[in-house]
């Protein structure tokens, strides 16, 4: 019986190779690795039950990737052909696979063997991890699978990671202030956000690994505190009327949180994202801030954004929380267009060194060849204030009390029995995405 299973596996491998656009094999290393993996039942990928709750995260989404290197860590790593899950190659611990692409497919090279296919999957054995290195030197370690595809920018790398692992990494990457109630509140918010925004799309993934979703830096980022926070709140999410909420968060409120519709123009008011006085922000080092920005650099940034020369700006309308809603630009052609304050801030931060504008809650004045900004808070101001959560935790508040304060009217529920969240009607405006929590 064992030999019949073995021969059927070998036959499946060769039949699948015939359907590939090209397979280049040098020597006997490739074939030997394939057969060794089929016979090695101890190195099978994790069972479906282990990945019952998982998230698909695109890695290095802002980089045009032409190549990458994957090294197996703490266990074996299988290379799978996605349509049949055939196993033509296995990496032992510390062995490395080089990934690349051609105009219509991707490839994986190991020693003198190279496999070409429309897409590939890498699956670690149970509890194994792998390290991803991106030229010129970025290196991170991950758990879960890696899906490799080709898109217009080059390689598309998608990590299918267990939800518990993802939440622990996000808490460490996004929060990192304490390991108590504040971290547990952050874990519930991160888990809820992951599920709320995980809607089917043509992208074939749920999130990216930066501030356009949630900052996710893989296994090495996880701390004991973030792991404990994820485990202590395992399966818990925030709901309103039985469905997961839009659990956005940010760094520091400056003393008052904001209504969601005042920050993201066109969004419907949400009852659990209401602006309110926030006395817990005072210990934040970003509660009040001052930034001095070179005038010429700022005006150049605005001119590039406008496609016309900008000579200055005027502060415009403010929201009830005190944050600016609009900025009026003074252009050389004597026009005075208004832009969203979020667009103004994003433009300056993207093109002027140091990302000086921590929020849209500021006053500004000119001093010689510089603009001086005096502001409050850090981030968009909607939802959970991380510094406020930290302060509440130090005052003995529970994570449930923290979440109730920043998301009023919500309930904590288990994932079991929760209604599937509705798809978002449309993406938030690009000038101030709700997923850009820290540093926006």
C-alpha positions in Angstrom: 0.0 0.0 0.0 2.8 2.4 0.9 4.5 1.8 -2.5 1.2 2.4 -4.4 0.7 5.7 -2.6 4.3 6.6 -3.3 4.0 5.8 -7.1 0.8 7.7 -7.4 2.5 10.8 -5.9 5.4 10.5 -8.3 3.0 10.2 -11.2 1.1 13.3 -10.1 4.3 15.3 -10.0 5.2 14.4 -13.6 1.7 14.9 -14.9 1.6 18.4 -13.4 5.0 19.3 -14.8 3.7 18.7 -18.2 1.1 21.4 -17.7 3.6 24.0 -16.6 4.9 26.6 -19.1 8.4 25.4 -18.4 10.4 23.5 -15.9 14.2 23.6 -15.8 15.9 20.9 -13.8 19.6 20.6 -13.3 21.1 17.3 -12.1 19.1 15.1 -9.8 18.8 17.4 -6.7 15.3 18.6 -7.6 13.8 15.2 -8.2 15.5 13.8 -5.1 14.1 16.6 -2.9 10.6 16.0 -4.3 10.6 12.3 -3.6 12.1 12.9 -0.1 9.3 15.2 0.8 6.5 12.8 -0.4 8.0 10.1 1.8 8.5 12.3 4.8 5.1 12.3 6.5 6.4 14.2 9.6 7.0 17.3 7.5 3.5 17.8 6.2 2.0 21.4 6.3 -0.2 22.4 9.2 -3.7 20.9 9.2 -6.7 23.0 8.1 -7.9 23.2 11.7 -4.7 25.1 12.6 -5.5 27.7 10.0 -9.3 28.0 10.7 -8.9 31.7 11.4 -6.3 33.2 9.1 -5.5 36.4 7.3 -3.9 37.0 3.9 -1.4 39.8 4.1 0.5 41.2 1.2 4.2 41.7 2.2 6.3 44.7 1.1 3.4 46.1 -0.9 5.0 49.4 -1.6 8.1 47.8 -3.2 8.4 46.7 -6.8 9.9 43.3 -6.1 12.0 41.6 -8.7 13.5 39.0 -6.4 13.5 37.6 -2.9 15.1 34.9 -0.8 13.3 32.5 1.5 15.1 30.4 4.1 13.5 27.6 6.1 13.7 28.0 9.8 12.9 25.6 12.6 11.4 23.0 10.3 11.0 22.1 6.6 9.4 24.2 3.9 7.4 22.7 1.0 7.1 24.3 -2.4 3.6 23.5 -3.7 2.0 23.8 -7.1 -1.2 25.6 -6.2 -3.8 23.9 -8.4 -3.1 20.4 -7.3 -1.0 21.0 -4.1 1.7 18.7 -5.7 5.0 18.8 -3.7 7.9 19.0 -6.1 10.4 20.5 -3.7 11.3 20.7 0.0 13.7 22.9 1.8 15.4 21.6 5.0 16.2 24.0 7.8 18.7 26.7 6.8 18.2 26.0 3.1 17.4 28.9 0.9 15.1 29.4 -2.1 15.5 32.3 -4.6 12.3 33.7 -6.0 11.9 35.8 -9.2 9.6 36.4 -12.1 9.4 36.4 -15.9 6.8 38.3 -18.0 4.2 35.6 -17.5 5.2 33.5 -14.5 7.3 33.2 -11.4 10.1 30.9 -10.5 11.8 29.3 -7.5 15.4 28.3 -7.7 17.3 26.0 -5.3 20.9 24.9 -5.9 20.9 23.9 -9.6 17.1 23.3 -9.9 14.6 25.9 -11.1 10.8 25.6 -11.1 8.6 27.9 -13.3 4.9 28.2 -12.8 2.0 30.7 -13.0 2.0 30.8 -9.1 3.6 28.9 -6.2 2.8 28.3 -2.6 5.3 27.7 0.2 4.0 25.7 3.2 6.0 25.2 6.4 5.7 22.0 8.4 3.8 22.3 11.7 5.2 25.1 13.9 8.0 25.9 11.4 8.9 29.4 10.3 10.7 31.0 7.4 12.7 34.1 6.8 12.1 36.5 3.9 15.0 38.6 2.7 14.3 41.5 0.2 17.2 43.2 -1.5 19.1 45.2 -0.4 18.8 43.7 3.1 15.4 43.8 4.7 14.8 40.5 6.6 11.8 39.3 8.5 10.6 35.9 9.8 7.1 34.7 9.4 4.8 31.8 10.2 2.1 30.4 7.9 2.1 30.0 4.2 3.6 32.2 1.5 1.7 32.6 -1.8 3.8 33.8 -4.8 2.2 35.5 -7.8 3.1 37.8 -10.6 1.6 41.3 -11.0 2.3 44.5 -12.9 4.9 45.5 -10.3 6.8 42.2 -10.1 6.5 39.6 -7.4 3.4 39.6 -5.3 4.1 37.9 -1.9 1.1 37.1 0.3 1.5 35.6 3.8 -1.5 33.4 4.9 -1.0 33.8 8.6 -3.1 32.4 11.5 -5.2 35.2 13.0 -3.7 34.8 16.5 -0.2 35.2 15.1 -1.2 38.3 13.0 -2.9 40.0 16.0 0.1 39.4 18.3 2.5 40.9 15.6 0.2 43.9 15.0 -0.1 44.7 18.7 3.7 44.7 19.0 4.2 46.7 15.8 1.4 49.3 16.4 1.2 49.7 20.1 4.1 48.6 22.3 3.3 50.8 25.3 2.5 48.3 28.0 1.7 44.6 28.4 -1.5 45.1 30.4 -5.0 46.3 29.8 -3.9 48.7 27.1 -2.3 46.0 25.0 -5.4 43.8 25.5 -7.6 46.6 24.3 -5.3 47.0 21.3 -5.5 43.2 20.5 -9.3 43.3 20.4 -9.3 46.4 18.1 -6.6 44.9 15.8 -8.5 41.6 15.6 -11.8 43.4 14.8 -10.1 45.6 12.2 -8.6 42.6 10.5 -12.0 40.9 10.2 -14.0 44.1 9.4 -11.9 45.0 6.4 -11.3 41.5 5.2 -13.7 41.5 2.3 -13.4 39.6 -1.0 -11.6 41.6 -3.7 -9.7 41.1 -7.0 -6.5 41.6 -5.0 -6.5 38.1 -3.6 -5.5 39.3 -0.1 -7.1 40.9 2.9 -4.5 43.4 4.0 -1.1 44.9 3.3 1.7 44.9 6.0 2.0 48.7 6.4 -0.1 51.7 7.5 -2.5 51.3 4.6 -3.9 48.4 6.7 -2.2 47.5 10.0 1.6 47.4 10.6 2.6 43.7 10.5 6.2 42.8 10.8 6.0 39.0 11.2 7.1 36.6 13.9 10.2 38.5 15.2 8.2 41.5 16.1 6.1 39.6 18.6 6.9 40.2 22.2 5.8 38.3 25.3 3.4 41.1 26.2 1.8 41.2 22.7 1.5 37.4 22.6 -0.2 37.4 26.1 -2.5 40.2 25.0 -3.6 38.2 21.9 -4.1 35.0 23.9 -5.9 36.7 26.8 -8.5 38.1 24.4 -8.5 35.2 22.0 -11.6 35.2 19.7 -12.9 38.5 21.1 -14.0 41.3 18.7 -16.0 44.5 19.0 -19.5 44.6 17.6 -22.3 47.1 17.2 -25.8 45.7 16.6 -24.2 42.3 16.2 -21.7 43.0 13.5 -18.0 43.8 13.8 -17.2 47.6 13.9 -14.7 49.7 12.0 -12.2 49.5 14.8 -9.8 52.3 13.7 -7.2 53.7 16.1 -4.5 56.3 16.3 -1.6 57.4 18.6 -2.6 60.5 20.6 -5.8 62.6 20.6 -4.5 66.0 21.9 -7.4 66.0 24.4 -10.4 65.4 22.1 -11.2 62.6 19.7 -12.9 63.2 16.3 -16.1 62.2 14.5 -15.4 59.8 11.6 -17.3 61.9 9.1 -15.3 65.0 10.0 -12.1 63.3 9.1 -13.1 61.2 6.1 -15.3 63.3 3.9 -18.3 61.4 2.6 -18.4 58.7 5.2 -21.6 58.1 7.1 -21.6 59.0 10.8 -21.0 55.9 12.9 -22.5 55.9 16.4 -19.4 54.3 18.0 -16.9 56.8 16.4 -18.1 60.0 18.1 -15.7 62.8 19.0 -15.5 63.4 22.8 -13.3 65.1 25.4 -10.3 62.8 26.2 -8.7 63.5 29.6 -6.5 60.5 29.3 -4.2 61.9 26.7 -2.3 64.4 28.8 0.7 62.1 29.6 1.3 61.6 25.9 4.5 63.2 24.6 2.5 64.1 21.5 -0.3 65.8 23.4 1.1 69.1 22.2 3.9 69.6 19.7 5.8 72.2 17.7 7.4 71.7 14.3 9.5 74.1 12.3 9.4 73.5 8.5 11.5 75.0 5.8 9.2 77.3 3.8 10.8 76.6 0.5 10.6 72.8 0.9 6.9 73.0 2.0 5.9 75.2 -0.9 7.7 73.0 -3.4 5.8 70.0 -2.0 2.5 71.8 -2.5 3.5 73.0 -5.9 4.2 69.4 -7.0 0.9 68.2 -5.6 -1.0 71.0 -7.5 1.0 71.0 -10.7 1.2 74.8 -10.3 3.3 77.2 -8.3 2.1 77.7 -4.7 3.3 80.8 -2.8 1.5 80.3 0.5 -1.5 79.0 2.3 -4.3 80.0 4.7 -5.9 77.9 7.5 -9.5 77.1 6.6 -12.5 75.6 8.3 -12.3 73.6 11.5 -14.2 70.6 12.7 -16.0 70.5 16.1 -12.9 68.8 17.6 -10.6 71.7 16.6 -8.9 69.9 13.7 -8.6 71.6 10.4 -11.0 70.5 7.7 -9.6 72.6 4.8 -6.5 74.6 3.8 -6.6 77.4 1.2 -3.7 77.5 -1.1 -2.3 80.7 -2.6 -1.2 79.9 -6.1 0.9 82.1 -8.4 -1.9 82.1 -11.0 -4.1 84.1 -8.4 -6.4 81.1 -7.8 -7.1 80.0 -4.3 -8.1 76.3 -4.3 -9.2 74.6 -1.1 -7.8 71.2 -0.3 -8.6 68.7 2.5 -6.4 69.3 5.6 -5.5 65.6 5.4 -4.2 66.0 1.9 -2.2 69.0 3.0 -0.6 67.0 5.9 0.0 63.9 3.8 1.7 66.0 1.0 4.0 67.8 3.4 4.9 64.7 5.3 5.6 62.7 2.1 7.9 65.4 0.6 9.5 67.2 3.5 12.1 65.4 5.7 11.0 64.3 9.1 7.2 64.0 8.6 6.7 67.1 10.7 2.9 67.4 10.8 1.6 64.9 13.4 -2.1 65.7 12.9 -4.4 68.3 11.3 -5.0 70.0 14.7 -2.6 72.9 14.4 -2.0 76.6 14.0 0.7 78.0 11.8 2.7 81.1 11.4 5.6 82.3 9.2 9.0 83.1 10.8 11.5 84.2 8.1 12.3 81.3 5.9 10.3 78.8 8.0 6.7 77.9 8.9 6.1 77.1 12.6 3.3 74.7 13.4 1.9 74.3 16.9 -0.3 71.3 17.1 -2.0 68.7 19.3 -2.2 65.0 19.0 -0.8 62.4 16.6 -2.9 60.7 14.0 -6.4 61.2 12.7 -8.2 61.2 16.1 -10.9 58.7 15.3 -11.6 55.6 17.6 -9.1 54.2 20.1 -6.4 56.6 21.4 -3.4 54.4 22.1 -1.8 56.8 24.6 -5.2 57.2 26.2 -5.5 53.5 26.5 -2.1 53.3 28.1 -3.0 56.0 30.7 -6.3 54.3 31.5 -4.5 51.0 32.0 -2.0 52.7 34.5 -5.0 54.0 36.4 -6.4 50.5 36.8 -9.0 50.5 34.1 -9.8 47.1 32.4 -9.4 46.6 28.7 -13.2 46.4 28.5 -13.5 49.8 30.1 -11.0 51.2 27.7 -12.8 49.9 24.7 -16.2 51.1 26.0 -14.8 54.6 26.5 -13.3 54.9 23.0 -16.0 52.9 21.1 -19.2 53.8 23.0 -22.2 51.6 22.6 -20.2 48.6 21.4 -20.1 45.1 22.9 -17.3 42.5 23.1 -18.3 39.2 21.6 -16.8 35.9 20.6 -16.2 35.1 17.0 -18.6 32.3 17.3 -22.1 33.4 16.5 -21.2 36.9 15.1 -22.8 38.1 11.9 -20.5 38.3 8.9 -19.5 42.0 8.6 -20.9 43.9 5.6 -18.5 44.9 2.8 -17.5 48.5 2.8 -19.5 50.5 0.3 -16.4 52.3 -0.9 -12.9 52.9 0.2 -12.3 56.0 2.3 -10.8 59.1 0.6 -7.1 58.7 -0.2 -6.2 61.9 1.6 -6.9 60.4 5.0 -7.5 56.7 5.0 -8.8 55.3 8.3 -6.2 52.6 8.2 -3.4 55.1 8.5 -3.5 55.2 12.3 0.0 56.0 13.6 2.0 58.6 11.9 -1.0 60.1 10.1 
